[in-house]
């Protein structure tokens, strides 16, 4: 079966600790949504942001690729 490729000209980076920004990401026309758990999330918020991110992955539009930027393994 031939694969279909879709060009991605825009990637919306969203801080994964912000429910407001995560909700807004569903309304914007981006070719990809990247949920950022690393630099965009304060160290004190990372533990809180992980379950929010898991839930958000399933709520982004089905036809939009979702990526999650995670911390390095050594960071805990």
Beta strands, then each sheet from edge to edge (+ up, - down):
strand 1: 11-15
strand 2: 32-36
strand 3: 65-69
sheet 1: 1+ 2+ 3+
end
